[in-house]
Structure formats: structure tokens, C-alpha cells
Amino acid sequence: MNAYINKPSHAWNLFSYLQFAVAGSMMAGGIYFLDASFAAKGFYAMAAIMLVSSTAGITKAIRDTEESSRLHNKLEDARTERLLAEVSDTDVT
């Protein structure tokens, strides 16, 4: 059974890191130049940090769910192939 392995390219990884750096610097610059009190800027900064960390957590949860379903499917396929092999062996004899 040939399984397709989806591996991201180096260019995609570089683009993702650069995109994160640009978005982070834009958010930091926006908070820094905001006409608000230091406390308000702090709350915006904490919200931005929580948003980034929760996004990473959601991404990890989705990826883990997909990987576990792939493993489950592989186990089911292996069981099916074993049953088919047992049935084909008993039919021949």
C-alpha cells in the first residue's frame, strides 16, 4: 500500500516564518504607537500574545486529530487485509 506523505517545502516554511514575523512586528508597532494609556497597551499586548498561543494550540489539536485518524485508518486497513488473507487461504484449501 503506497501512502502519500505530505511534506511542506522549505519555501513554504520560510514564507510562514516571515509572515509570522511581519504580522508580529505590525501588531507590536500598532500597540506601541497607539494613543492610549500604558495599561491599555498592556492589555492589547496580552491579548495579542494569547491569540498567538491559542492559535498554535488549535493548530496542534487539529493536526493531532488528523494524525490519529490516519493511524486508526491504517489499523483498520491492516485488519481488513488480514481478514481477507485468512479468508483467501481457507478458500484455496
Biopython code that builds the backbone (N, CA, C, O; Angstrom):
import numpy as np
from Bio.PDB.StructureBuilder import StructureBuilder

atoms = [
    (1, "MET", "N", (0.846, -1.175, 0.000)),
    (1, "MET", "CA", (0.000, 0.000, 0.000)),
    (1, "MET", "C", (0.891, 1.238, 0.000)),
    (1, "MET", "O", (1.699, 1.415, 0.912)),
    (2, "ASN", "N", (0.757, 2.085, -0.997)),
    (2, "ASN", "CA", (1.522, 3.321, -1.064)),
    (2, "ASN", "C", (0.767, 4.430, -0.353)),
    (2, "ASN", "O", (-0.375, 4.740, -0.690)),
    (3, "ALA", "N", (1.422, 5.021, 0.634)),
    (3, "ALA", "CA", (0.804, 6.120, 1.375)),
    (3, "ALA", "C", (1.443, 7.429, 0.933)),
    (3, "ALA", "O", (2.665, 7.540, 0.837)),
    (4, "TYR", "N", (0.608, 8.401, 0.670)),
    (4, "TYR", "CA", (1.103, 9.718, 0.282)),
    (4, "TYR", "C", (1.522, 10.462, 1.534)),
    (4, "TYR", "O", (0.731, 10.603, 2.467)),
    (5, "ILE", "N", (2.757, 10.938, 1.564)),
    (5, "ILE", "CA", (3.263, 11.692, 2.705)),
    (5, "ILE", "C", (3.375, 13.148, 2.279)),
    (5, "ILE", "O", (4.142, 13.493, 1.379)),
    (6, "ASN", "N", (2.608, 13.981, 2.933)),
    (6, "ASN", "CA", (2.571, 15.399, 2.601)),
    (6, "ASN", "C", (3.614, 16.132, 3.428)),
    (6, "ASN", "O", (3.438, 16.315, 4.632)),
    (7, "LYS", "N", (4.698, 16.552, 2.789)),
    (7, "LYS", "CA", (5.746, 17.293, 3.481)),
    (7, "LYS", "C", (5.818, 18.703, 2.920)),
    (7, "LYS", "O", (5.921, 18.883, 1.707)),
    (8, "PRO", "N", (5.765, 19.708, 3.796)),
    (8, "PRO", "CA", (5.852, 21.089, 3.293)),
    (8, "PRO", "C", (7.253, 21.387, 2.773)),
    (8, "PRO", "O", (8.246, 20.851, 3.266)),
    (9, "SER", "N", (7.309, 22.246, 1.777)),
    (9, "SER", "CA", (8.593, 22.591, 1.185)),
    (9, "SER", "C", (9.319, 23.616, 2.051)),
    (9, "SER", "O", (8.729, 24.245, 2.930)),
    (10, "HIS", "N", (10.601, 23.766, 1.783)),
    (10, "HIS", "CA", (11.410, 24.749, 2.510)),
    (10, "HIS", "C", (10.888, 26.160, 2.244)),
    (10, "HIS", "O", (10.866, 26.993, 3.149)),
    (11, "ALA", "N", (10.470, 26.430, 1.011)),
    (11, "ALA", "CA", (9.947, 27.751, 0.665)),
    (11, "ALA", "C", (8.676, 28.066, 1.457)),
    (11, "ALA", "O", (8.487, 29.196, 1.908)),
    (12, "TRP", "N", (7.808, 27.072, 1.623)),
    (12, "TRP", "CA", (6.586, 27.300, 2.386)),
    (12, "TRP", "C", (6.901, 27.578, 3.856)),
    (12, "TRP", "O", (6.296, 28.460, 4.465)),
    (13, "ASN", "N", (7.841, 26.830, 4.421)),
    (13, "ASN", "CA", (8.232, 27.073, 5.812)),
    (13, "ASN", "C", (8.814, 28.473, 5.973)),
    (13, "ASN", "O", (8.483, 29.174, 6.930)),
    (14, "LEU", "N", (9.667, 28.882, 5.061)),
    (14, "LEU", "CA", (10.256, 30.213, 5.120)),
    (14, "LEU", "C", (9.177, 31.285, 5.009)),
    (14, "LEU", "O", (9.191, 32.262, 5.758)),
    (15, "PHE", "N", (8.247, 31.108, 4.082)),
    (15, "PHE", "CA", (7.148, 32.050, 3.930)),
    (15, "PHE", "C", (6.324, 32.145, 5.212)),
    (15, "PHE", "O", (5.942, 33.241, 5.621)),
    (16, "SER", "N", (6.049, 31.009, 5.845)),
    (16, "SER", "CA", (5.253, 31.008, 7.079)),
    (16, "SER", "C", (5.960, 31.751, 8.194)),
    (16, "SER", "O", (5.332, 32.526, 8.915)),
    (17, "TYR", "N", (7.257, 31.526, 8.348)),
    (17, "TYR", "CA", (8.010, 32.223, 9.399)),
    (17, "TYR", "C", (8.081, 33.725, 9.131)),
    (17, "TYR", "O", (7.931, 34.532, 10.049)),
    (18, "LEU", "N", (8.310, 34.094, 7.878)),
    (18, "LEU", "CA", (8.353, 35.520, 7.534)),
    (18, "LEU", "C", (6.988, 36.179, 7.733)),
    (18, "LEU", "O", (6.905, 37.310, 8.214)),
    (19, "GLN", "N", (5.940, 35.485, 7.371)),
    (19, "GLN", "CA", (4.594, 36.010, 7.558)),
    (19, "GLN", "C", (4.317, 36.237, 9.044)),
    (19, "GLN", "O", (3.741, 37.261, 9.412)),
    (20, "PHE", "N", (4.714, 35.307, 9.890)),
    (20, "PHE", "CA", (4.528, 35.456, 11.334)),
    (20, "PHE", "C", (5.339, 36.636, 11.859)),
    (20, "PHE", "O", (4.841, 37.407, 12.679)),
    (21, "ALA", "N", (6.568, 36.787, 11.404)),
    (21, "ALA", "CA", (7.416, 37.888, 11.863)),
    (21, "ALA", "C", (6.846, 39.241, 11.449)),
    (21, "ALA", "O", (6.848, 40.186, 12.237)),
    (22, "VAL", "N", (6.357, 39.334, 10.210)),
    (22, "VAL", "CA", (5.773, 40.593, 9.742)),
    (22, "VAL", "C", (4.504, 40.914, 10.536)),
    (22, "VAL", "O", (4.316, 42.054, 10.961)),
    (23, "ALA", "N", (3.642, 39.931, 10.737)),
    (23, "ALA", "CA", (2.405, 40.163, 11.490)),
    (23, "ALA", "C", (2.710, 40.551, 12.935)),
    (23, "ALA", "O", (2.061, 41.437, 13.490)),
    (24, "GLY", "N", (3.691, 39.893, 13.541)),
    (24, "GLY", "CA", (4.069, 40.228, 14.914)),
    (24, "GLY", "C", (4.634, 41.630, 15.046)),
    (24, "GLY", "O", (4.321, 42.355, 15.991)),
    (25, "SER", "N", (5.479, 42.007, 14.077)),
    (25, "SER", "CA", (6.050, 43.355, 14.133)),
    (25, "SER", "C", (4.988, 44.412, 13.864)),
    (25, "SER", "O", (5.027, 45.485, 14.467)),
    (26, "MET", "N", (4.044, 44.137, 12.975)),
    (26, "MET", "CA", (2.961, 45.085, 12.738)),
    (26, "MET", "C", (2.079, 45.243, 13.978)),
    (26, "MET", "O", (1.661, 46.354, 14.305)),
    (27, "MET", "N", (1.800, 44.146, 14.660)),
    (27, "MET", "CA", (0.999, 44.216, 15.882)),
    (27, "MET", "C", (1.747, 44.984, 16.969)),
    (27, "MET", "O", (1.164, 45.831, 17.645)),
    (28, "ALA", "N", (3.038, 44.689, 17.139)),
    (28, "ALA", "CA", (3.835, 45.388, 18.151)),
    (28, "ALA", "C", (3.928, 46.878, 17.843)),
    (28, "ALA", "O", (3.805, 47.708, 18.743)),
    (29, "GLY", "N", (4.144, 47.217, 16.580)),
    (29, "GLY", "CA", (4.205, 48.626, 16.189)),
    (29, "GLY", "C", (2.877, 49.326, 16.394)),
    (29, "GLY", "O", (2.841, 50.474, 16.836)),
    (30, "GLY", "N", (1.795, 48.653, 16.079)),
    (30, "GLY", "CA", (0.477, 49.234, 16.277)),
    (30, "GLY", "C", (0.179, 49.492, 17.745)),
    (30, "GLY", "O", (-0.396, 50.523, 18.095)),
    (31, "ILE", "N", (0.566, 48.567, 18.594)),
    (31, "ILE", "CA", (0.349, 48.763, 20.032)),
    (31, "ILE", "C", (1.261, 49.867, 20.558)),
    (31, "ILE", "O", (0.838, 50.679, 21.381)),
    (32, "TYR", "N", (2.500, 49.902, 20.092)),
    (32, "TYR", "CA", (3.457, 50.910, 20.577)),
    (32, "TYR", "C", (3.016, 52.332, 20.216)),
    (32, "TYR", "O", (3.119, 53.244, 21.036)),
    (33, "PHE", "N", (2.532, 52.513, 19.002)),
    (33, "PHE", "CA", (2.152, 53.854, 18.541)),
    (33, "PHE", "C", (0.687, 54.203, 18.852)),
    (33, "PHE", "O", (0.204, 55.257, 18.437)),
    (34, "LEU", "N", (-0.007, 53.341, 19.566)),
    (34, "LEU", "CA", (-1.397, 53.572, 19.922)),
    (34, "LEU", "C", (-1.496, 54.724, 20.923)),
    (34, "LEU", "O", (-0.728, 54.785, 21.883)),
    (35, "ASP", "N", (-2.443, 55.632, 20.697)),
    (35, "ASP", "CA", (-2.661, 56.733, 21.636)),
    (35, "ASP", "C", (-3.559, 56.255, 22.773)),
    (35, "ASP", "O", (-4.758, 56.533, 22.794)),
    (36, "ALA", "N", (-2.964, 55.540, 23.709)),
    (36, "ALA", "CA", (-3.706, 55.017, 24.859)),
    (36, "ALA", "C", (-2.756, 54.951, 26.049)),
    (36, "ALA", "O", (-1.547, 55.145, 25.922)),
    (37, "SER", "N", (-3.337, 54.675, 27.194)),
    (37, "SER", "CA", (-2.508, 54.585, 28.400)),
    (37, "SER", "C", (-1.635, 53.331, 28.343)),
    (37, "SER", "O", (-1.855, 52.431, 27.533)),
    (38, "PHE", "N", (-0.646, 53.303, 29.224)),
    (38, "PHE", "CA", (0.262, 52.157, 29.282)),
    (38, "PHE", "C", (-0.502, 50.881, 29.649)),
    (38, "PHE", "O", (-0.199, 49.801, 29.141)),
    (39, "ALA", "N", (-1.498, 51.015, 30.537)),
    (39, "ALA", "CA", (-2.302, 49.857, 30.932)),
    (39, "ALA", "C", (-3.094, 49.308, 29.746)),
    (39, "ALA", "O", (-3.167, 48.092, 29.565)),
    (40, "ALA", "N", (-3.682, 50.179, 28.943)),
    (40, "ALA", "CA", (-4.442, 49.722, 27.776)),
    (40, "ALA", "C", (-3.527, 49.033, 26.776)),
    (40, "ALA", "O", (-3.892, 48.012, 26.194)),
    (41, "LYS", "N", (-2.333, 49.592, 26.577)),
    (41, "LYS", "CA", (-1.371, 48.953, 25.673)),
    (41, "LYS", "C", (-0.991, 47.569, 26.206)),
    (41, "LYS", "O", (-0.832, 46.624, 25.433)),
    (42, "GLY", "N", (-0.848, 47.455, 27.519)),
    (42, "GLY", "CA", (-0.523, 46.162, 28.124)),
    (42, "GLY", "C", (-1.614, 45.133, 27.888)),
    (42, "GLY", "O", (-1.326, 43.978, 27.574)),
    (43, "PHE", "N", (-2.876, 45.552, 28.041)),
    (43, "PHE", "CA", (-3.972, 44.620, 27.792)),
    (43, "PHE", "C", (-4.014, 44.188, 26.331)),
    (43, "PHE", "O", (-4.252, 43.016, 26.038)),
    (44, "TYR", "N", (-3.787, 45.124, 25.412)),
    (44, "TYR", "CA", (-3.741, 44.749, 23.991)),
    (44, "TYR", "C", (-2.584, 43.784, 23.706)),
    (44, "TYR", "O", (-2.735, 42.837, 22.933)),
    (45, "ALA", "N", (-1.446, 44.026, 24.325)),
    (45, "ALA", "CA", (-0.292, 43.141, 24.122)),
    (45, "ALA", "C", (-0.582, 41.742, 24.666)),
    (45, "ALA", "O", (-0.271, 40.745, 24.014)),
    (46, "MET", "N", (-1.177, 41.664, 25.859)),
    (46, "MET", "CA", (-1.522, 40.351, 26.420)),
    (46, "MET", "C", (-2.539, 39.622, 25.541)),
    (46, "MET", "O", (-2.444, 38.411, 25.344)),
    (47, "ALA", "N", (-3.507, 40.367, 25.016)),
    (47, "ALA", "CA", (-4.496, 39.752, 24.133)),
    (47, "ALA", "C", (-3.839, 39.213, 22.863)),
    (47, "ALA", "O", (-4.190, 38.133, 22.389)),
    (48, "ALA", "N", (-2.886, 39.966, 22.315)),
    (48, "ALA", "CA", (-2.189, 39.511, 21.110)),
    (48, "ALA", "C", (-1.378, 38.247, 21.394)),
    (48, "ALA", "O", (-1.370, 37.321, 20.583)),
    (49, "ILE", "N", (-0.704, 38.206, 22.529)),
    (49, "ILE", "CA", (0.087, 37.019, 22.894)),
    (49, "ILE", "C", (-0.819, 35.814, 23.099)),
    (49, "ILE", "O", (-0.501, 34.711, 22.655)),
    (50, "MET", "N", (-1.955, 36.024, 23.776)),
    (50, "MET", "CA", (-2.893, 34.912, 23.986)),
    (50, "MET", "C", (-3.473, 34.430, 22.665)),
    (50, "MET", "O", (-3.680, 33.230, 22.481)),
    (51, "LEU", "N", (-3.736, 35.351, 21.746)),
    (51, "LEU", "CA", (-4.272, 34.969, 20.443)),
    (51, "LEU", "C", (-3.287, 34.099, 19.679)),
    (51, "LEU", "O", (-3.678, 33.101, 19.074)),
    (52, "VAL", "N", (-2.019, 34.468, 19.703)),
    (52, "VAL", "CA", (-0.999, 33.676, 19.012)),
    (52, "VAL", "C", (-0.851, 32.300, 19.658)),
    (52, "VAL", "O", (-0.782, 31.292, 18.956)),
    (53, "SER", "N", (-0.802, 32.252, 20.984)),
    (53, "SER", "CA", (-0.621, 30.956, 21.652)),
    (53, "SER", "C", (-1.840, 30.056, 21.470)),
    (53, "SER", "O", (-1.685, 28.846, 21.303)),
    (54, "SER", "N", (-3.050, 30.618, 21.498)),
    (54, "SER", "CA", (-4.234, 29.786, 21.292)),
    (54, "SER", "C", (-4.326, 29.300, 19.847)),
    (54, "SER", "O", (-4.806, 28.193, 19.599)),
    (55, "THR", "N", (-3.873, 30.111, 18.897)),
    (55, "THR", "CA", (-3.843, 29.673, 17.501)),
    (55, "THR", "C", (-2.895, 28.491, 17.327)),
    (55, "THR", "O", (-3.209, 27.534, 16.620)),
    (56, "ALA", "N", (-1.733, 28.565, 17.977)),
    (56, "ALA", "CA", (-0.791, 27.440, 17.916)),
    (56, "ALA", "C", (-1.398, 26.200, 18.559)),
    (56, "ALA", "O", (-1.220, 25.093, 18.050)),
    (57, "GLY", "N", (-2.104, 26.366, 19.657)),
    (57, "GLY", "CA", (-2.744, 25.228, 20.318)),
    (57, "GLY", "C", (-3.828, 24.599, 19.474)),
    (57, "GLY", "O", (-3.921, 23.374, 19.402)),
    (58, "ILE", "N", (-4.650, 25.413, 18.832)),
    (58, "ILE", "CA", (-5.709, 24.888, 17.968)),
    (58, "ILE", "C", (-5.101, 24.154, 16.776)),
    (58, "ILE", "O", (-5.580, 23.088, 16.388)),
    (59, "THR", "N", (-4.052, 24.721, 16.201)),
    (59, "THR", "CA", (-3.388, 24.077, 15.071)),
    (59, "THR", "C", (-2.837, 22.710, 15.467)),
    (59, "THR", "O", (-2.968, 21.743, 14.717)),
    (60, "LYS", "N", (-2.222, 22.632, 16.642)),
    (60, "LYS", "CA", (-1.684, 21.365, 17.127)),
    (60, "LYS", "C", (-2.804, 20.356, 17.369)),
    (60, "LYS", "O", (-2.661, 19.180, 17.035)),
    (61, "ALA", "N", (-3.907, 20.803, 17.942)),
    (61, "ALA", "CA", (-5.026, 19.894, 18.205)),
    (61, "ALA", "C", (-5.606, 19.340, 16.907)),
    (61, "ALA", "O", (-5.907, 18.149, 16.818)),
    (62, "ILE", "N", (-5.761, 20.195, 15.910)),
    (62, "ILE", "CA", (-6.291, 19.737, 14.618)),
    (62, "ILE", "C", (-5.333, 18.749, 13.968)),
    (62, "ILE", "O", (-5.760, 17.727, 13.430)),
    (63, "ARG", "N", (-4.031, 19.053, 14.015)),
    (63, "ARG", "CA", (-3.041, 18.157, 13.418)),
    (63, "ARG", "C", (-3.008, 16.810, 14.139)),
    (63, "ARG", "O", (-2.928, 15.763, 13.496)),
    (64, "ASP", "N", (-3.070, 16.835, 15.472)),
    (64, "ASP", "CA", (-3.060, 15.585, 16.231)),
    (64, "ASP", "C", (-4.294, 14.739, 15.934)),
    (64, "ASP", "O", (-4.202, 13.515, 15.839)),
    (65, "THR", "N", (-5.439, 15.384, 15.787)),
    (65, "THR", "CA", (-6.667, 14.660, 15.454)),
    (65, "THR", "C", (-6.545, 14.002, 14.081)),
    (65, "THR", "O", (-6.939, 12.849, 13.907)),
    (66, "GLU", "N", (-6.003, 14.728, 13.115)),
    (66, "GLU", "CA", (-5.835, 14.173, 11.775)),
    (66, "GLU", "C", (-4.852, 13.005, 11.778)),
    (66, "GLU", "O", (-5.091, 11.985, 11.132)),
    (67, "GLU", "N", (-3.753, 13.157, 12.503)),
    (67, "GLU", "CA", (-2.768, 12.080, 12.552)),
    (67, "GLU", "C", (-3.330, 10.843, 13.247)),
    (67, "GLU", "O", (-3.038, 9.719, 12.838)),
    (68, "SER", "N", (-4.129, 11.038, 14.289)),
    (68, "SER", "CA", (-4.706, 9.877, 14.961)),
    (68, "SER", "C", (-5.721, 9.180, 14.065)),
    (68, "SER", "O", (-5.841, 7.955, 14.097)),
    (69, "SER", "N", (-6.452, 9.952, 13.267)),
    (69, "SER", "CA", (-7.396, 9.312, 12.351)),
    (69, "SER", "C", (-6.643, 8.550, 11.261)),
    (69, "SER", "O", (-7.105, 7.505, 10.803)),
    (70, "ARG", "N", (-5.507, 9.061, 10.851)),
    (70, "ARG", "CA", (-4.705, 8.327, 9.867)),
    (70, "ARG", "C", (-4.226, 7.007, 10.449)),
    (70, "ARG", "O", (-4.279, 5.982, 9.768)),
    (71, "LEU", "N", (-3.759, 7.008, 11.695)),
    (71, "LEU", "CA", (-3.304, 5.777, 12.335)),
    (71, "LEU", "C", (-4.466, 4.812, 12.480)),
    (71, "LEU", "O", (-4.317, 3.612, 12.246)),
    (72, "HIS", "N", (-5.631, 5.336, 12.867)),
    (72, "HIS", "CA", (-6.812, 4.491, 13.003)),
    (72, "HIS", "C", (-7.168, 3.860, 11.662)),
    (72, "HIS", "O", (-7.495, 2.675, 11.603)),
    (73, "ASN", "N", (-7.107, 4.636, 10.594)),
    (73, "ASN", "CA", (-7.410, 4.095, 9.270)),
    (73, "ASN", "C", (-6.393, 3.038, 8.859)),
    (73, "ASN", "O", (-6.757, 2.038, 8.238)),
    (74, "LYS", "N", (-5.125, 3.247, 9.197)),
    (74, "LYS", "CA", (-4.105, 2.250, 8.860)),
    (74, "LYS", "C", (-4.362, 0.944, 9.611)),
    (74, "LYS", "O", (-4.204, -0.140, 9.049)),
    (75, "LEU", "N", (-4.757, 1.050, 10.880)),
    (75, "LEU", "CA", (-5.063, -0.160, 11.647)),
    (75, "LEU", "C", (-6.264, -0.890, 11.063)),
    (75, "LEU", "O", (-6.251, -2.116, 10.953)),
    (76, "GLU", "N", (-7.297, -0.150, 10.689)),
    (76, "GLU", "CA", (-8.474, -0.766, 10.079)),
    (76, "GLU", "C", (-8.120, -1.439, 8.755)),
    (76, "GLU", "O", (-8.594, -2.539, 8.472)),
    (77, "ASP", "N", (-7.296, -0.790, 7.950)),
    (77, "ASP", "CA", (-6.876, -1.388, 6.680)),
    (77, "ASP", "C", (-6.071, -2.660, 6.910)),
    (77, "ASP", "O", (-6.243, -3.645, 6.193)),
    (78, "ALA", "N", (-5.198, -2.641, 7.904)),
    (78, "ALA", "CA", (-4.396, -3.831, 8.206)),
    (78, "ALA", "C", (-5.290, -4.973, 8.671)),
    (78, "ALA", "O", (-5.075, -6.121, 8.282)),
    (79, "ARG", "N", (-6.287, -4.678, 9.495)),
    (79, "ARG", "CA", (-7.216, -5.725, 9.948)),
    (79, "ARG", "C", (-7.998, -6.301, 8.766)),
    (79, "ARG", "O", (-8.186, -7.513, 8.665)),
    (80, "THR", "N", (-8.444, -5.429, 7.885)),
    (80, "THR", "CA", (-9.204, -5.885, 6.722)),
    (80, "THR", "C", (-8.344, -6.766, 5.828)),
    (80, "THR", "O", (-8.799, -7.810, 5.361)),
    (81, "GLU", "N", (-7.110, -6.352, 5.587)),
    (81, "GLU", "CA", (-6.218, -7.160, 4.752)),
    (81, "GLU", "C", (-5.914, -8.503, 5.404)),
    (81, "GLU", "O", (-5.815, -9.518, 4.714)),
    (82, "ARG", "N", (-5.764, -8.518, 6.732)),
    (82, "ARG", "CA", (-5.512, -9.784, 7.429)),
    (82, "ARG", "C", (-6.710, -10.713, 7.305)),
    (82, "ARG", "O", (-6.551, -11.910, 7.065)),
    (83, "LEU", "N", (-7.922, -10.158, 7.470)),
    (83, "LEU", "CA", (-9.124, -10.978, 7.330)),
    (83, "LEU", "C", (-9.268, -11.508, 5.909)),
    (83, "LEU", "O", (-9.618, -12.671, 5.708)),
    (84, "LEU", "N", (-8.999, -10.660, 4.932)),
    (84, "LEU", "CA", (-9.069, -11.110, 3.544)),
    (84, "LEU", "C", (-8.032, -12.187, 3.258)),
    (84, "LEU", "O", (-8.312, -13.137, 2.527)),
    (85, "ALA", "N", (-6.842, -12.048, 3.824)),
    (85, "ALA", "CA", (-5.814, -13.066, 3.621)),
    (85, "ALA", "C", (-6.234, -14.381, 4.263)),
    (85, "ALA", "O", (-6.014, -15.446, 3.687)),
    (86, "GLU", "N", (-6.841, -14.320, 5.456)),
    (86, "GLU", "CA", (-7.307, -15.548, 6.117)),
    (86, "GLU", "C", (-8.422, -16.213, 5.324)),
    (86, "GLU", "O", (-8.453, -17.437, 5.203)),
    (87, "VAL", "N", (-9.337, -15.416, 4.784)),
    (87, "VAL", "CA", (-10.446, -15.974, 4.010)),
    (87, "VAL", "C", (-9.928, -16.578, 2.709)),
    (87, "VAL", "O", (-10.389, -17.646, 2.308)),
    (88, "SER", "N", (-8.993, -15.929, 2.049)),
    (88, "SER", "CA", (-8.471, -16.461, 0.800)),
    (88, "SER", "C", (-7.648, -17.729, 1.036)),
    (88, "SER", "O", (-7.616, -18.603, 0.169)),
    (89, "ASP", "N", (-6.987, -17.848, 2.179)),
    (89, "ASP", "CA", (-6.245, -19.070, 2.496)),
    (89, "ASP", "C", (-7.192, -20.232, 2.766)),
    (89, "ASP", "O", (-6.907, -21.362, 2.370)),
    (90, "THR", "N", (-8.298, -19.977, 3.425)),
    (90, "THR", "CA", (-9.242, -21.063, 3.728)),
    (90, "THR", "C", (-10.024, -21.493, 2.488)),
    (90, "THR", "O", (-10.447, -22.647, 2.413)),
    (91, "ASP", "N", (-10.231, -20.604, 1.513)),
    (91, "ASP", "CA", (-10.971, -20.967, 0.306)),
    (91, "ASP", "C", (-10.128, -21.843, -0.616)),
    (91, "ASP", "O", (-10.666, -22.690, -1.329)),
    (92, "VAL", "N", (-8.811, -21.644, -0.606)),
    (92, "VAL", "CA", (-7.944, -22.392, -1.503)),
    (92, "VAL", "C", (-7.817, -23.842, -1.048)),
    (92, "VAL", "O", (-7.778, -24.740, -1.889)),
    (93, "THR", "N", (-7.753, -24.089, 0.232)),
    (93, "THR", "CA", (-7.528, -25.458, 0.727)),
    (93, "THR", "C", (-8.753, -26.269, 0.821)),
    (93, "THR", "O", (-8.694, -27.432, 1.222)),
]
sb = StructureBuilder()
sb.init_structure("model")
sb.init_model(0)
sb.init_chain("A")
sb.init_seg("    ")
for serial, (resi, resn, name, xyz) in enumerate(atoms, 1):
    if name == "N":
        sb.init_residue(resn, " ", resi, " ")
    sb.init_atom(name, np.array(xyz, "f"), 0.0, 1.0, " ", f" {name:<3s}", serial, name[0])
structure = sb.get_structure()
